[in-house]
Amino acid sequence: MIIDKPIEELLLDVNSINLESSERVDDQHTVHAGNISLVDDKNYVFSEIKSVAEPHPLSCVDGGNAPIMNYGTLVIELNKVINVDCPVQGESTRLGPFKFLSLTYTVNDSVNTKLYHTEAGLAFSPRQLEPKELRGQSQTYVLAGRARRVMELLFAAHIISIRKPRVLLLDGSLGHTFDRAEINALDTLLETALNSGVTLTALTKVSSILYRGEPITHHVNRLAKRIGLKHFYTMVGTAHRGGNHTETQLYVVRLNSLAKKPYLLEVYNSGDSDAVARLMYSLAFNSNNIALPGYPQGLALADRYARVTAEEANTVKTVLNKHREIPLISEAYAHDLLDYW
């Protein structure tokens, strides 16, 4: 059993850390092709992104994580989640980043994850994720990132509940990578978006979806160049997400004529074609920063604030090293010594 009191004490030190870095780190969630139906490229309908109405403000959510200790059967990570709101005019504002620790460990052939935080902004957070059965040669560290992913989805649902933005944008996809805990969080987010009338979107920088042997974003971009389009969107398929197999739409979008490449955009609860056109214009409006043309500024800021720096990770590790009396951590150190000798 984990002793909570030392954890809560050390979290006071963890939450006092306020370090930032300008280093960029890509953090992608894999889109699972098995849940996807692609449109034949003969049926693509390319649309040029145009100013069609007042753009929507964007609300962006992202998360970051870094391993602090990794012993195979125990992985401790420092995690963050952040919300960045981008109005049509004026400066962006942010809620967070909120920090929490996750301890992922194995007990009796199952993976367990406990979450620890003292952040009022994470009051909605569960204290433990649903266990997952270990099969074959699965390792705990492979599943450790699920804590950040689950909290990212639940935080997005929380933002929708308290702020009700017109458009919420996530980094990555709406696909699931891990297990039932993530699927349940995804179902919560999809249901919250639908009930609140919010358009939920997710932008993938590097898509794993292939069309005729090449990444679908490359394939679509090649076709768009043939017809002289540099600022476009086209629907390329649908996906079924979560435990309820909720249908979402997949688009390839190039949000600025100066963009180096297009991205894969997943959309849920978008509305009719006019609403989709306005959505694309809203994303493009937020993607006109000359330093990063074609990528939403809100996501770029969220990525920066959510990143766990090396300084933060090392500081937390130093704090944890003072708390080896916590049984779970103490046991991990013992295993580490056995492996060493």
LOZALO-562965 format. One record per residue (C-alpha): residue in three letters; x, y, z. Coordinates in steps of 0.25 Angstrom, whole numbers, plus 5000, padded with zeros to 4 digits. Layout:
% residues N
alaXYZ ...
//
This chain:
% residues 341
met500050005000 ile500550144997 ile500750235008 asp499950365004 lys500550465014 pro501950475009 ile501450474994 glu500550594998 glu501750665005 leu502650644993 leu501550694983 leu501650834990 asp503150834985 val502750784972 asn501650894970 ser502651004974 ile503450974962 asn503251074951 leu504251054940 glu504051074925 ser504851034913 ser504751084898 glu505150944893 arg504050884884 val503650734886 asp502650664877 asp501650574885 gln500750494876 his499650394879 thr499550284868 val498350284859 his497950134859 ala497550104844 gly496749984848 asn495650084853 ile495650164840 ser494950164826 leu495650234815 val494950304803 asp495450274790 asp496350384785 lys495450394772 asn494350444781 tyr495150554788 val494550694788 phe495550794790 ser495150934796 glu495951054797 ile495951114811 lys495351254810 ser494851364819 val493351324821 ala492951384834 glu493451434847 pro494451324852 his494251244864 pro495151264876 leu495951134879 ser496151064892 cys497350974892 val497750864901 asp499050784902 gly499850704912 gly501250664914 asn501950564922 ala503350514926 pro503950394933 ile504550424947 met504850274951 asn504750144942 tyr504950014949 gly504149924939 thr503149884949 leu502950034954 val502950164946 ile502850294952 glu502550414943 leu502350564945 asn501150604936 lys500450734932 val499150784925 ile498850924920 asn497750994913 val498051114904 asp496951204900 cys497151284887 pro496151394885 val495851454871 gln496551584876 gly497451604887 glu498451524895 ser498251374898 thr498051334912 arg498351204919 leu497851114930 gly498951034936 pro499850964934 phe499450874945 lys500450774950 phe500250634955 leu501050504958 ser500650374953 leu501150234958 thr500950124949 tyr501349984955 thr501049834953 val500249754964 asn499849604961 asp500049624946 ser499249744945 val499649894942 asn499149994952 thr499350144952 lys499150244963 leu499050394962 tyr499550494972 his499350644972 thr498950764980 glu498450854969 ala497050904971 gly496850914956 leu496950764955 ala495850734965 phe495150654955 ser496350554954 pro496150404958 arg497250364968 gln497450224961 leu497250174947 glu496550054944 pro497549934944 lys497949864932 glu498349724931 leu499849694926 arg499949594915 gly501149534909 gln502349614909 ser501649744912 gln502449844920 thr501949944930 tyr502750054924 val501950034911 leu500650074918 ala501250184927 gly500850294917 arg499350264919 ala499250344931 arg499550474924 arg498650434912 val497450404921 met497650534929 glu497750604916 leu496450554911 leu495750574924 phe496350714925 ala495750744911 ala494450694916 his494550784928 ile494850904920 ile493650884911 ser492750874924 ile493251004931 arg493551094919 lys492751034907 pro493651084896 arg493051074882 val494250994877 leu495250914885 leu496550864879 leu497450754883 asp498850714879 gly498850574873 ser497650494869 leu496350444876 gly496850294874 his497250214887 thr498550154889 phe498550094903 asp497350024909 arg495950034916 ala496350154925 glu496650234912 ile495450184905 asn494550224916 ala495150364917 leu494950374902 asp493550344903 thr493350444914 leu493950554905 leu493150514893 glu491850514900 thr492150644907 ala492450714894 leu491250664888 asn490350704900 ser490950844900 gly490950874885 val492450884884 thr493150844872 leu494350754876 thr495550744867 ala496950684868 leu498150714859 thr499150614856 lys500550664851 val501050524846 ser499950434842 ser500150284842 ile498950264832 leu499450214818 tyr498750224805 arg499350134794 gly500650114802 glu500950264805 pro500450354817 ile499150404813 thr499550554816 his500650534805 his499650474796 val498650584797 asn499650694796 arg500150634783 leu498750634777 ala498550774782 lys499750824776 arg499350774762 ile498050864763 gly498850984769 leu498350984783 lys499151024794 his498151064805 phe497050954805 tyr496350844812 thr495750714808 met495050604815 val495750464814 gly495050374822 thr494350344835 ala494750274848 his493950204860 arg494450244873 gly494350204888 gly493450094894 asn492250144887 his492850144873 thr492550294871 glu492750334857 thr493750454854 gln494150514841 leu495550514836 tyr496150634827 val497450664821 val497650814823 arg498650914819 leu498351034828 asn499351134821 ser499851154807 leu501251164813 ala501151034822 lys502250934819 lys501250824819 pro499750784822 tyr499250714834 leu498150614838 leu496950674845 glu495950594852 val494650664855 tyr493350624863 asn492050694864 ser492450794853 gly491050824847 asp490750844832 ser491650884821 asp491551034824 ala491951004839 val493150924834 ala493551034825 arg493551134837 leu494251034845 met495351024835 tyr495451174834 ser495551184849 leu496751084849 ala497451164838 phe497151294845 asn497951244857 ser499051184848 asn499551304841 asn500751334850 ile501951354841 ala502851274851 leu502051154849 pro501051174837 gly500051064836 tyr500051014850 pro499051074861 gln499751164870 gly498851124881 leu499450974880 ala500851034879 leu500651104892 ala499950994899 asp501150904895 arg502150994900 tyr501451014914 ala501150864915 arg502550814913 val503250754925 thr504750814924 ala505950734928 glu506150834940 glu504750804945 ala504950654944 asn506250654951 thr505750734962 val504550644965 lys505550524964 thr506350594975 val505150614984 leu504650464982 asn506050414985 lys505750474999 his504550385001 arg505050244999 glu504250205011 ile502950195002 pro502850045001 leu502550044986 ile503850134983 ser504650054993 glu504349924986 ala504649984973 tyr506050024978 ala506249884984 his505949824970 asp506949924964 leu508049874973 leu507749734970 asp507849754955 tyr509149834957 trp509849724964 
//
